[in-house]
C-alpha cells in the first residue's frame, strides 16, 4: 500500500463525527465530546465514519486478513484489526485484552432441532471475560482514557459489569457498577469482584439502575460505559466484519441475536451497513432479534407495527411502552426499557428481519440442544436457536437458508441454571392475570442428571448399556 493510501486509511478514523440518528435532527458533534445523547434533541447518537475516504483504499479485506498473522497487539485483537473503521487515530492508548477472534461453529444438532439443513453459531462467549461485551468495552475504555476520565461506570445485568471491571483494571481506572440486587448470576458477580470494581447493589431492577446512570452522566470525571455510549457500538460492530470474513465474504441470509438493552443488534446492523456502503458486500443479511416472553417490549412494539413494518425509517415510532416488571430466568436480558431500541428497530426494518418472543421452556430446551453440539452458552444466548425454530415453523426462515445465531455468553456464566435444568429442578415465577405469583416448573426435554453408580466395572458397563 502506498503512503498516500495508508494516510487516507488512518485519516478516516480521526475525521469521524458523532451524529444524532433521528433524521429530523441529524445534529453533528465532535468525536471527543463527552456526550451520550444528542445535545440538541436528546436523540440517540451514532459515530459516523467517513466511508467515502475509505473507498479509496483498495485492499481493506486483504489488510485485515494479513493482520491476523501479525504480532502488533492491535492486530491480535479481533476489534482493532479493523481499525480503519474505528474512530481513533494511530496513537490512541488502546486498552485491549485481545478480544474478538471468536469461533464460528457448525451446529448440526441445533440445526436439526430448529428445522434447518445447517446452522452456524458465532460464539461471542469465547471472549476474555466470556461475553460479547468485551468487543465494545475495548473501544469505550480507550475513549475514557483519551477523555481523561477518572471513573468508568455502568448499569448491568452482569456481563457488561464483568467486562467493564476487567477493562478498567487494565486501564488503571476506577470502576463502579450498578447491579440489581439479587438478580445477577453469582458467577458474573464473582468476576466483577475479582477485577476490583466497586459494586453497588441497588434495590430495584436493571431499568432502575439505568435511570441512575443517566443521572450520573453529567459528572465530568465519570464516563458511562453502557451501550447508550456510541463508542461501545463501534467495537461491537466489528463482529459483523469478523463474521463476514469467516464466511468467506458470502453474506448469510439471516443473522439472529438475543435482545436485551439492544446494543448488540444495533451494532450488528451498523457493521453490516458499513460493509455494504463500502462495497465489500452486495446485500444485507436479515437481522432478527429474539426476546424472552416476559421481557419483550420491542417484540410487542414490532408486532403492533404490523405489515407496515416495511415503512421508511423516517417513520420510526417515538415511544416504546416499557415492561414494568420484566421477568425471565435468562437474567442477562431481563430488561423492560431497552435504551437502544430505536437503533435496533431501524436495523431490523432496514434488513427486513423479525422480532419475536420465546418462552422460558423454549429457551431452556434450546440451550440444552446447543450443549449437545458441544457448545456451551448462557440462557440468554439460547433464545436465538429457540427463535430460529419458531421462525422456521412460521415460514419466515426457509429450511435451506444460511443462518448464523450469535451466542452472546459462555455456559459458565450461569452454572446454577444449567444444573437445575438437568436435575429437573428449574422453575419460573410467573405472575397470574390477578397479580398472584405462581411457580411454574420447567420440565426440560433434554435433561441429563448425574446418576449414582456402584463402584464396580459391571455397574459402569450396565449404566452405559442402559443409555445406548
Ligand atoms: N446476551 C447476554 C449474555 C447479555 O449479557 C446481554 C446483555 C444480551 C444478550 C443482550 O444484549 O443488551 O445488547 O441487547 N447484557 C447487558 C448487561 C444488559 O448488563 O450485561 P443487548
Boltz pocket constraint, residues with backbone or C-beta under 6 A from the ligand:
constraints:
  - pocket:
      binder: B
      contacts: [[A, 131], [A, 155], [A, 156], [A, 157], [A, 158], [A, 159], [A, 160], [A, 161], [A, 227], [A, 258], [A, 259], [A, 260], [A, 261], [A, 262], [A, 263], [A, 264], [A, 265], [A, 332], [A, 333], [A, 378], [A, 380], [A, 381], [A, 408], [A, 409]]
      max_distance: 6.0
